[in-house]
Amino acid sequence: MVKIETSPQQVTSRKLTVSKAMVEGIAQEMERDPSVIVLGEDVGAYGGIFSSTTGLLERFGPGRILDTPISETAFIGLGTGAAVEGMRPIVELMFVDFFGVAMDQIYNHMAKIHYESGGNVLVPMVLMTAVGGGYSDGAQHSQCLWGTFAHLPGMKVVVPSSPADAKGLMISAIRDENPVVYMFHKGVMGLPWMTKSTHALGDVPEESYTVPIGKAAITRSGTDVTVVTLSLSVHHSLDVADELAKEGIECEVVDLRSLVPLDRATVLESVAKTGRLVVVDEDYQSFGLSGEIAAIIAEEDPRLLRCPMKRVCVPDTPIPYARSLEQATLPTPTRIAAAIRDVMA
């Protein structure tokens, strides 16, 4: 097994999209471990509406790839029960926005059983779900909500942005003895019918490997300002950093990759180097990740900052359906660049 922490460079790597890398990680674990199963709506013949399970039914059959009825409470509860009994289910919640109808199963059971049993009962399952806006899907299909899950103890939360991380974090999540919420942004998947991102295609080793949960990655080194972000906003931040470099502004981009555990040390080290901080988060601004990052700096040493930090987040409003209004709420490259220039002024 190959362990990868930041930039995998195996001679056997080839370029895959995030969606294909995720599927490859699942397939390799299913071949290795017969206790791994996949269940959810449209994960079988359809292959997942965002291609998260494409080809798995043909390879592993309906006994291990289970299309479920439209009842999130039922099939997430089924996954929790299967995990308690020794299996390693991967349960797909089609859109994270649907968590509300199954929150009792997710938080009062999946996340708490290990604690309530005094550590005697394990729940090794992956709750995989699509997040994010930008496609005029409306208020009930466009949220990220990773801050909500990170706020509730008992679950690990991972959010990949690159193909290599998507595969390695998936394998780590499947092997973990805790429930892991694996959140993938529709915009990073590399699907042809969505907005193209050059960062959605990248080198991925053929071998099975793990990316450690709880370790951030420096995706771009810089000396002037730290940009802490995750998911699709990593793609946007890297593009903005390349443009601002032409103006002499060197951005360091930190991809958190995991919210629980959160790699506080990497954030602090980067801010100590640059003295400036911009947090980019496609989740709601209040009571979320951006505030947590600010608190980390304030509690450790607020003197690390040469000027007040900036946050580029979704304002506290439902995501609009109209494209012009939706773009006004999301952390677009234009908003990111403006925030970076503000802290550099």
Backbone torsions as a table, in degrees:
resi	resn	phi	psi	omega
1	MET	NA	136.6	179.5
2	VAL	-99.6	129.1	175.5
3	LYS	-98.5	131.7	-178.7
4	ILE	-124.4	133.7	-179.4
5	GLU	-111.6	-38.5	-178.8
6	THR	-135.0	-64.9	-173.2
7	SER	-122.0	89.7	-179.0
8	PRO	-64.8	132.0	179.1
9	GLN	-138.3	76.1	176.7
10	GLN	-97.5	145.6	-179.9
11	VAL	-67.8	-19.9	-178.6
12	THR	-92.5	11.9	-179.3
13	SER	-77.7	156.3	171.5
14	ARG	-144.9	167.9	-174.8
15	LYS	-83.8	130.2	176.1
16	LEU	-133.2	157.3	168.7
17	THR	-78.9	167.8	177.5
18	VAL	-60.3	-43.4	-178.2
19	SER	-62.1	-43.8	-180.0
20	LYS	-68.6	-34.6	177.6
21	ALA	-66.1	-40.3	176.6
22	MET	-60.1	-48.1	-179.2
23	VAL	-61.3	-40.5	179.6
24	GLU	-63.4	-40.7	177.3
25	GLY	-61.8	-44.1	178.4
26	ILE	-62.5	-46.4	-177.1
27	ALA	-62.2	-42.3	-179.9
28	GLN	-64.6	-36.6	177.3
29	GLU	-72.0	-34.8	176.8
30	MET	-66.5	-35.4	176.1
31	GLU	-69.4	-35.7	-178.0
32	ARG	-77.4	-36.2	-170.7
33	ASP	-131.8	110.8	-178.0
34	PRO	-68.7	-8.5	178.9
35	SER	-82.8	-7.7	-179.9
36	VAL	-82.3	124.7	176.1
37	ILE	-131.2	163.7	178.4
38	VAL	-127.4	133.7	177.0
39	LEU	-145.2	152.3	-180.0
40	GLY	155.3	-177.1	-179.1
41	GLU	-79.8	124.5	176.0
42	ASP	63.6	27.9	177.5
43	VAL	-86.2	-12.4	-175.9
44	GLY	-89.6	-103.1	-175.1
45	ALA	-58.2	-36.6	-179.1
46	TYR	-74.2	-28.2	179.1
47	GLY	81.2	19.4	-177.1
48	GLY	84.2	134.7	-174.6
49	ILE	-69.4	-15.7	173.6
50	PHE	-115.2	27.4	175.9
51	SER	60.0	33.5	-179.2
52	SER	-82.4	-14.3	-179.1
53	THR	-135.0	22.1	-175.6
54	THR	-58.6	127.7	176.2
55	GLY	86.0	-9.3	-176.3
56	LEU	-70.8	-36.3	179.2
57	LEU	-62.0	-41.9	-179.3
58	GLU	-65.5	-32.7	-177.1
59	ARG	-83.3	-37.2	-170.2
60	PHE	-117.7	-8.7	173.0
61	GLY	80.8	166.7	-175.5
62	PRO	-71.1	-10.2	176.6
63	GLY	-75.1	-19.9	-179.3
64	ARG	-121.8	-14.3	175.3
65	ILE	-117.7	103.3	-168.1
66	LEU	-109.5	113.3	169.0
67	ASP	-75.2	130.4	-175.1
68	THR	-110.7	161.3	169.7
69	PRO	-64.5	167.0	179.0
70	ILE	-79.9	77.8	178.3
71	SER	-150.5	87.6	-176.6
72	GLU	-59.1	-38.3	178.4
73	THR	-59.3	-42.7	-176.8
74	ALA	-68.0	-50.6	-172.2
75	PHE	-79.7	-24.7	172.4
76	ILE	-71.8	-37.7	173.6
77	GLY	-62.8	-39.1	176.7
78	LEU	-61.0	-43.4	179.0
79	GLY	-63.5	-41.4	178.1
80	THR	-62.3	-45.0	178.4
81	GLY	-62.5	-40.7	178.7
82	ALA	-63.9	-39.8	179.3
83	ALA	-65.1	-42.8	179.0
84	VAL	-60.6	-32.4	-178.1
85	GLU	-89.4	9.3	170.9
86	GLY	107.5	-0.3	176.7
87	MET	-90.7	172.9	178.7
88	ARG	-126.3	78.3	-177.3
89	PRO	-77.5	145.7	168.3
90	ILE	-111.0	114.3	-176.0
91	VAL	-109.3	124.6	179.3
92	GLU	-98.8	120.1	168.7
93	LEU	-93.5	110.8	-165.1
94	MET	-51.6	-50.0	173.7
95	PHE	-125.4	138.1	179.8
96	VAL	-60.7	-26.6	-179.7
97	ASP	-58.7	-21.7	-177.9
98	PHE	-82.3	3.2	-176.0
99	PHE	-59.7	-27.0	-174.0
100	GLY	-60.8	-35.3	-177.5
101	VAL	-75.6	-11.5	-177.5
102	ALA	-127.9	19.3	-174.3
103	MET	-64.7	-30.1	176.9
104	ASP	-62.2	-45.1	178.8
105	GLN	-67.1	-38.5	-177.4
106	ILE	-71.5	-53.3	-170.9
107	TYR	-95.2	-34.0	-179.7
108	ASN	-85.2	-11.5	-179.9
109	HIS	-123.7	-67.5	-177.2
110	MET	-52.4	-46.2	-174.1
111	ALA	-82.6	-20.8	-170.3
112	LYS	-109.4	-14.9	-173.8
113	ILE	-58.9	-42.1	-179.4
114	HIS	-60.9	-44.7	179.6
115	TYR	-66.3	-46.6	-175.7
116	GLU	-68.3	-21.1	178.6
117	SER	-90.9	8.2	-177.6
118	GLY	67.5	26.7	179.1
119	GLY	84.1	6.0	-176.2
120	ASN	-87.0	-19.8	-177.9
121	VAL	-117.4	125.2	179.0
122	LEU	-95.6	151.4	177.3
123	VAL	-130.6	74.7	-176.4
124	PRO	-83.3	80.9	-179.1
125	MET	-133.1	158.5	176.6
126	VAL	-114.8	125.0	171.4
127	LEU	-101.8	105.6	-174.9
128	MET	-99.9	133.4	-175.1
129	THR	-152.4	148.8	179.1
130	ALA	-88.9	140.6	-178.1
131	VAL	-132.9	167.4	165.3
132	GLY	99.2	156.6	-178.7
133	GLY	-112.7	-164.1	179.2
134	GLY	109.2	2.4	-173.5
135	TYR	-129.4	20.0	-179.9
136	SER	52.9	47.3	177.0
137	ASP	-91.5	-5.8	175.7
138	GLY	87.7	176.6	-170.5
139	ALA	-67.2	-23.6	-176.3
140	GLN	-100.1	6.2	-179.2
141	HIS	-139.0	20.4	-169.7
142	SER	-133.5	5.4	-175.3
143	GLN	-86.6	163.9	173.5
144	CYS	-101.1	-55.5	171.5
145	LEU	63.7	12.9	178.3
146	TRP	-65.8	-27.0	175.6
147	GLY	-64.4	-33.2	177.4
148	THR	-63.4	-48.1	-179.0
149	PHE	-69.0	-37.9	179.2
150	ALA	-65.5	-29.1	-178.9
151	HIS	-70.3	-23.6	-173.9
152	LEU	-98.6	116.1	-175.9
153	PRO	-68.5	149.9	175.8
154	GLY	117.0	-11.0	-179.1
155	MET	-127.6	139.4	167.2
156	LYS	-82.8	150.6	-177.3
157	VAL	-133.1	119.4	179.1
158	VAL	-122.0	145.4	-176.2
159	VAL	-141.4	92.1	-178.9
160	PRO	-76.2	154.2	175.8
161	SER	-122.3	-20.7	-175.7
162	SER	-117.9	159.4	178.4
163	PRO	-59.3	-44.5	-178.9
164	ALA	-62.7	-42.2	178.3
165	ASP	-69.0	-34.7	-179.6
166	ALA	-60.1	-43.5	178.8
167	LYS	-71.6	-49.2	-176.3
168	GLY	-64.8	-38.7	177.9
169	LEU	-71.2	-32.8	176.5
170	MET	-63.8	-44.8	179.0
171	ILE	-64.3	-42.2	177.3
172	SER	-61.4	-41.4	-179.0
173	ALA	-64.5	-42.6	-180.0
174	ILE	-64.1	-38.9	-177.0
175	ARG	-80.9	-15.0	-177.1
176	ASP	-68.2	146.1	179.7
177	GLU	-83.5	-3.6	-179.7
178	ASN	-106.4	159.9	170.8
179	PRO	-66.8	131.8	-178.8
180	VAL	-122.2	127.1	173.4
181	VAL	-93.2	116.0	-175.8
182	TYR	-107.3	110.8	-170.7
183	MET	-112.3	117.2	179.9
184	PHE	-114.5	132.8	179.2
185	HIS	-80.2	135.0	179.7
186	LYS	-56.9	-34.4	-175.6
187	GLY	-74.6	-12.2	178.5
188	VAL	-97.6	-4.9	-169.4
189	MET	-72.5	-20.0	-179.2
190	GLY	78.6	27.0	-179.1
191	LEU	-79.9	139.3	-173.3
192	PRO	-66.3	-22.3	-177.3
193	TRP	-93.7	9.7	176.3
194	MET	-116.8	170.0	179.9
195	THR	-56.7	129.0	-175.4
196	LYS	-72.8	136.3	172.7
197	SER	-130.2	123.7	-180.0
198	THR	-63.1	-22.5	-178.4
199	HIS	-80.5	-8.0	179.7
200	ALA	-79.9	-6.4	178.1
201	LEU	-120.3	128.8	-177.3
202	GLY	-162.9	172.9	-179.4
203	ASP	-70.2	132.1	178.5
204	VAL	-134.8	124.4	178.1
205	PRO	-62.6	145.4	176.0
206	GLU	-71.3	-31.5	-177.6
207	GLU	-67.5	160.7	171.8
208	SER	-75.5	135.7	179.8
209	TYR	-153.7	164.4	178.4
210	THR	-119.4	146.4	167.9
211	VAL	-108.8	125.9	-174.0
212	PRO	-64.1	130.7	175.1
213	ILE	-74.0	126.8	179.8
214	GLY	101.7	12.0	179.2
215	LYS	-123.6	116.7	178.3
216	ALA	-75.3	166.2	178.7
217	ALA	-125.4	137.9	171.1
218	ILE	-86.6	102.7	-176.2
219	THR	-86.0	-15.1	173.8
220	ARG	-153.7	126.5	179.5
221	SER	-84.9	145.5	178.3
222	GLY	-160.9	168.9	-174.5
223	THR	-120.1	-10.5	-171.2
224	ASP	-100.1	-37.7	-176.2
225	VAL	-154.0	140.6	176.0
226	THR	-96.0	128.2	173.6
227	VAL	-110.7	111.1	178.6
228	VAL	-97.8	125.3	-173.9
229	THR	-159.2	-171.9	179.3
230	LEU	-165.4	162.8	173.4
231	SER	60.9	-140.3	-177.7
232	LEU	-59.9	-29.4	-179.9
233	SER	-66.2	-20.7	171.5
234	VAL	-62.9	-45.3	179.1
235	HIS	-58.9	-48.7	-180.0
236	HIS	-61.4	-42.6	-176.9
237	SER	-66.6	-37.5	177.4
238	LEU	-65.0	-41.1	178.1
239	ASP	-63.8	-43.0	178.9
240	VAL	-64.5	-41.7	-179.6
241	ALA	-60.5	-39.7	178.9
242	ASP	-64.0	-39.4	179.5
243	GLU	-69.4	-42.7	-178.0
244	LEU	-70.6	-23.3	176.8
245	ALA	-61.3	-28.3	177.4
246	LYS	-67.5	-20.8	177.7
247	GLU	-96.1	2.6	-179.7
248	GLY	88.8	10.7	178.4
249	ILE	-100.3	118.9	-177.7
250	GLU	-104.0	110.9	-178.0
251	CYS	-95.0	138.8	169.8
252	GLU	-101.9	121.5	-175.9
253	VAL	-104.9	119.0	179.5
254	VAL	-104.9	116.5	175.4
255	ASP	-93.4	110.6	-175.9
256	LEU	-62.7	-38.7	179.0
257	ARG	66.6	-39.1	177.3
258	SER	-131.9	139.4	172.3
259	LEU	-97.8	-33.9	176.5
260	VAL	-133.0	112.0	-5.3
261	PRO	-69.8	155.0	179.8
262	LEU	-102.8	129.7	-178.2
263	ASP	-82.4	81.6	-179.1
264	ARG	-66.9	-34.4	-174.9
265	ALA	-62.5	-42.8	-179.2
266	THR	-65.4	-39.0	177.1
267	VAL	-61.3	-48.4	-178.6
268	LEU	-63.3	-41.5	179.9
269	GLU	-63.3	-40.6	-179.2
270	SER	-68.5	-44.4	179.8
271	VAL	-66.1	-35.1	176.8
272	ALA	-62.4	-31.2	180.0
273	LYS	-77.7	-43.3	-172.7
274	THR	-94.4	-31.8	-179.5
275	GLY	78.4	2.1	-180.0
276	ARG	-136.7	149.5	-174.3
277	LEU	-142.5	130.9	168.8
278	VAL	-126.3	127.3	176.4
279	VAL	-106.3	125.0	179.9
280	VAL	-114.2	121.2	-171.9
281	ASP	-145.8	119.6	178.3
282	GLU	-84.8	40.5	172.9
283	ASP	-124.8	172.6	-178.2
284	TYR	-65.2	145.8	-172.8
285	GLN	-71.3	-45.7	-172.6
286	SER	-75.1	137.9	173.5
287	PHE	62.0	30.9	-174.3
288	GLY	-127.0	-155.9	-175.4
289	LEU	-59.8	-43.0	-176.5
290	SER	-62.1	-38.2	176.1
291	GLY	-67.7	-34.8	178.1
292	GLU	-65.5	-41.7	178.1
293	ILE	-63.9	-41.3	177.4
294	ALA	-61.3	-41.0	-180.0
295	ALA	-65.1	-36.6	178.6
296	ILE	-59.2	-45.4	179.4
297	ILE	-66.7	-44.1	-177.7
298	ALA	-63.6	-39.6	-177.7
299	GLU	-76.4	-32.9	-178.3
300	GLU	-80.3	-56.7	-180.0
301	ASP	-171.9	95.9	-179.4
302	PRO	-63.7	-15.3	178.9
303	ARG	-72.0	-7.8	175.5
304	LEU	-62.7	-27.9	-176.5
305	LEU	-90.4	131.5	175.7
306	ARG	-82.5	-19.5	-179.6
307	CYS	-152.4	164.1	178.7
308	PRO	-58.7	142.9	178.3
309	MET	-72.5	166.0	175.7
310	LYS	-124.5	145.5	175.7
311	ARG	-117.4	134.0	175.0
312	VAL	-119.6	98.7	-172.8
313	CYS	-135.2	-179.9	172.6
314	VAL	-82.1	127.4	176.9
315	PRO	-63.4	164.3	-173.5
316	ASP	-77.8	69.6	178.5
317	THR	-148.4	148.8	174.1
318	PRO	-56.9	150.3	-179.2
319	ILE	-68.7	122.2	-178.4
320	PRO	-69.5	155.5	175.6
321	TYR	-79.8	-43.5	-178.3
322	ALA	-58.9	130.1	-173.4
323	ARG	-59.0	-41.6	-178.2
324	SER	-62.8	-41.1	178.6
325	LEU	-72.2	-37.6	178.3
326	GLU	-61.5	-45.2	-179.9
327	GLN	-63.9	-28.1	178.6
328	ALA	-71.2	-23.5	-178.4
329	THR	-92.6	-28.0	-173.1
330	LEU	-79.3	156.6	177.3
331	PRO	-78.5	78.6	-177.1
332	THR	-76.1	162.8	176.2
333	PRO	-54.9	-35.7	179.3
334	THR	-62.1	-45.2	178.9
335	ARG	-66.8	-37.7	180.0
336	ILE	-64.7	-46.0	-179.6
337	ALA	-62.3	-39.9	179.5
338	ALA	-63.4	-41.0	-179.8
339	ALA	-65.7	-40.3	179.6
340	ILE	-65.0	-42.7	178.5
341	ARG	-64.1	-33.9	178.3
342	ASP	-61.5	-45.9	-177.3
343	VAL	-74.7	-17.9	178.1
344	MET	-88.7	-10.9	-176.3
345	ALA	-67.5	NA	NA
